[in-house]
Amino acid sequence: MDAVRLEQVVVTDGQMVLTGLPYKKGQWVEVIVLPQSQKTAPRSRLTVRQLRRSGLIGLWQDRDDIEDSAVYARQLREQAQQRGDIRHDSAG
């Protein structure tokens, strides 16, 4: 038996709608619902309107110490990746 795993956020108390299942009308299935902890729940995505209103766009525009925000962002990502590599190596 192949299992199908779906993850979704409950929008209305006590209700969920499952769509896109690979089963046919009349076929018996078993449904088990398990809550996830907050830290593993999927993050909601921002709409374009929410992103524009969030203040993230243009966040670095008035900083004198950042000449090229794309270069700066790339450096931050590389530093974060290196920290992650160090943690991963020390854990093993």
C-alpha positions in Angstrom: 0.0 0.0 0.0 1.4 3.4 -1.0 0.8 6.2 1.5 0.0 9.7 0.5 1.2 12.4 2.7 -0.5 15.8 2.7 0.4 18.8 4.9 -1.9 21.8 5.2 -3.0 24.4 7.6 -6.5 24.1 9.2 -8.3 27.3 8.1 -11.7 26.7 9.6 -11.9 25.2 13.1 -12.6 21.4 12.9 -12.6 21.3 9.1 -10.2 20.2 6.3 -10.8 19.6 2.7 -8.5 17.1 0.9 -8.2 17.4 -2.9 -5.9 15.9 -5.5 -6.0 12.4 -4.0 -5.1 9.6 -6.4 -8.1 7.5 -5.4 -11.4 6.7 -7.2 -15.0 7.1 -6.2 -16.1 4.2 -4.0 -12.5 3.2 -3.0 -12.0 2.8 0.8 -9.2 4.8 2.4 -8.0 5.4 5.9 -7.3 8.9 7.1 -5.1 9.7 10.0 -4.6 13.3 11.1 -1.6 14.2 13.2 -0.9 17.7 14.5 2.5 19.2 13.9 4.3 21.4 16.4 4.5 25.1 15.6 8.2 25.0 14.7 7.6 22.4 12.0 4.5 23.9 10.5 5.0 25.4 7.1 5.5 29.1 6.9 2.9 31.1 5.2 4.0 33.0 2.1 3.7 36.7 1.7 1.6 38.1 -1.2 3.2 40.8 -3.3 1.0 43.4 -1.5 2.1 42.1 1.9 5.7 42.1 0.9 5.5 45.7 -0.4 3.9 46.8 2.9 6.3 44.8 5.1 9.2 47.3 4.8 11.6 44.7 3.6 11.8 46.2 0.1 14.3 49.0 0.3 15.4 48.1 3.8 19.1 48.9 3.0 18.6 51.9 0.7 19.7 54.5 3.2 22.7 52.7 4.6 26.0 54.3 3.7 28.0 51.2 4.5 26.4 49.1 1.8 27.3 50.1 -1.7 25.8 47.1 -3.5 22.9 45.4 -1.7 23.1 42.3 -4.0 26.8 41.8 -3.1 26.1 42.4 0.5 23.2 39.9 0.5 25.4 37.3 -1.2 28.1 37.8 1.5 25.5 37.3 4.3 24.3 34.1 2.6 27.9 32.8 2.3 28.6 33.6 6.0 25.5 31.9 7.1 26.3 28.8 4.9 29.8 28.7 6.4 28.4 28.8 10.0 26.0 26.0 9.0 28.9 23.9 7.6 30.9 24.4 10.8 27.9 23.3 13.0 27.3 20.3 10.8 30.9 19.2 10.9 31.2 19.6 14.7 27.9 17.6 15.2 29.2 14.5 13.4 
